[in-house]
C-alpha cells in the first residue's frame, strides 16, 4: 500500500472593481447586523485604491468578492474625494438572509486569511 500526497490547495479570495484586475489595497471592513441577525451590511473602505488610477471615464460599476465558492457582487460603490481628486472607494454589501450572511462570512474569513487580517468585535 502506498500513500499519495494530496496536492496542496491554496485558499484564495480577492476583491475586484474592474473585471480581471484584483485590488491589492486591503480595505477596512465594518459589519452591522439587525437585532434578529437576519439582515445586515458590510461597509468596505479602500484608502487610495489602485482601481482609482486604472479607471477611465468612471467605469467602476460595482465590487466583486471572488473566492473558491464563486462571486458575491454589489453595485453600491462610491468614490470619496479630497481636494477634488478621488482618494478612496467606499462600497456596501447588503445581505437579507442568514444564508447570505453565512456565505459572506466564509468569503470574509478566506479574504482575511489571504491578506493577514484579523477580526475584532467592538
C-alpha positions as CSV (number, residue, x, y, z in Angstrom):
1,X,0.0,0.0,0.0
2,X,1.4,3.4,-0.9
3,X,0.4,6.8,0.4
4,X,-0.2,9.5,-2.1
5,X,0.4,13.1,-1.1
6,X,-2.5,15.3,-1.9
7,X,-1.7,18.5,-3.8
8,X,-1.6,21.5,-1.5
9,X,-4.6,23.7,-2.2
10,X,-4.1,27.4,-1.6
11,X,-7.1,29.4,-0.3
12,X,-7.6,32.5,-2.4
13,X,-10.0,35.3,-2.1
14,X,-9.9,38.6,-3.8
15,X,-11.8,41.8,-4.4
16,X,-12.1,43.5,-7.7
17,X,-13.6,46.7,-9.1
18,X,-12.6,46.1,-12.7
19,X,-13.1,42.7,-14.3
20,X,-10.0,40.5,-14.1
21,X,-8.0,43.0,-12.0
22,X,-7.7,42.3,-8.3
23,X,-7.5,45.3,-6.0
24,X,-4.3,44.9,-3.9
25,X,-5.2,47.5,-1.3
26,X,-6.8,45.8,1.7
27,X,-9.9,47.7,3.0
28,X,-11.2,48.4,6.4
29,X,-14.4,46.4,6.8
30,X,-17.2,47.2,9.3
31,X,-20.1,44.9,9.8
32,X,-23.6,45.8,11.1
33,X,-26.5,43.4,11.7
34,X,-30.1,43.7,12.6
35,X,-31.2,42.8,16.1
36,X,-32.6,39.4,14.8
37,X,-29.3,38.8,12.9
38,X,-31.1,38.1,9.6
39,X,-30.0,41.1,7.7
40,X,-27.1,43.5,7.7
41,X,-24.3,45.0,5.8
42,X,-20.6,45.2,5.4
43,X,-19.0,48.6,4.7
44,X,-15.7,48.5,2.8
45,X,-13.4,51.5,2.8
46,X,-10.4,51.4,0.4
47,X,-7.9,54.3,1.0
48,X,-6.1,55.2,-2.2
49,X,-7.0,52.0,-4.1
50,X,-5.3,51.2,-7.3
51,X,-8.6,50.9,-9.1
52,X,-8.9,54.7,-9.0
53,X,-5.8,55.2,-11.1
54,X,-6.8,52.4,-13.5
55,X,-10.3,53.9,-14.1
56,X,-11.1,55.8,-17.2
57,X,-14.3,57.8,-17.5
58,X,-16.0,56.3,-14.4
59,X,-16.0,52.6,-15.4
60,X,-16.3,51.2,-11.9
61,X,-19.8,49.7,-11.9
62,X,-19.5,47.6,-8.7
63,X,-17.4,45.5,-6.5
64,X,-16.8,41.7,-6.8
65,X,-15.7,39.5,-4.0
66,X,-14.3,36.3,-5.5
67,X,-13.3,33.0,-3.8
68,X,-13.5,29.3,-4.4
69,X,-17.3,29.3,-4.0
70,X,-17.8,31.9,-6.6
71,X,-18.6,35.6,-6.7
72,X,-20.5,38.0,-4.5
73,X,-21.3,41.3,-6.1
74,X,-22.6,44.7,-5.1
75,X,-23.3,47.8,-7.1
76,X,-23.2,50.1,-4.1
77,X,-19.9,51.8,-4.7
78,X,-18.9,55.4,-4.4
79,X,-15.8,57.5,-4.5
80,X,-14.7,59.8,-1.7
81,X,-12.9,63.0,-2.9
82,X,-10.2,65.1,-1.3
83,X,-9.3,68.5,-2.9
84,X,-11.3,67.5,-6.0
85,X,-9.4,64.2,-6.6
86,X,-10.7,60.7,-5.7
87,X,-9.0,59.4,-2.6
88,X,-11.0,56.4,-1.5
89,X,-13.7,54.0,-2.5
90,X,-16.5,53.0,-0.2
91,X,-18.6,50.0,-1.0
92,X,-21.5,48.4,0.8
93,X,-22.5,44.8,0.6
94,X,-26.0,44.0,2.0
95,X,-27.4,40.6,3.0
96,X,-31.0,39.9,3.7
97,X,-31.0,36.3,5.0
98,X,-28.9,34.2,7.4
99,X,-27.7,32.1,4.4
100,X,-26.4,35.2,2.6
101,X,-24.7,36.3,5.8
102,X,-23.0,32.9,6.3
103,X,-21.8,32.9,2.7
104,X,-20.4,36.4,3.1
105,X,-18.6,35.4,6.3
106,X,-17.0,32.4,4.5
107,X,-15.6,34.8,1.9
108,X,-14.5,37.3,4.7
109,X,-12.6,34.6,6.5
110,X,-10.8,33.5,3.3
111,X,-10.0,37.1,2.4
112,X,-8.7,37.8,5.9
113,X,-6.5,34.7,5.8
114,X,-5.1,35.7,2.3
115,X,-4.3,39.2,3.5
116,X,-3.1,38.8,7.0
117,X,-6.1,40.5,8.5
118,X,-7.7,39.9,11.9
119,X,-11.2,40.2,13.3
120,X,-12.3,42.1,16.3
121,X,-15.7,42.8,17.8
122,X,-16.3,46.3,19.2
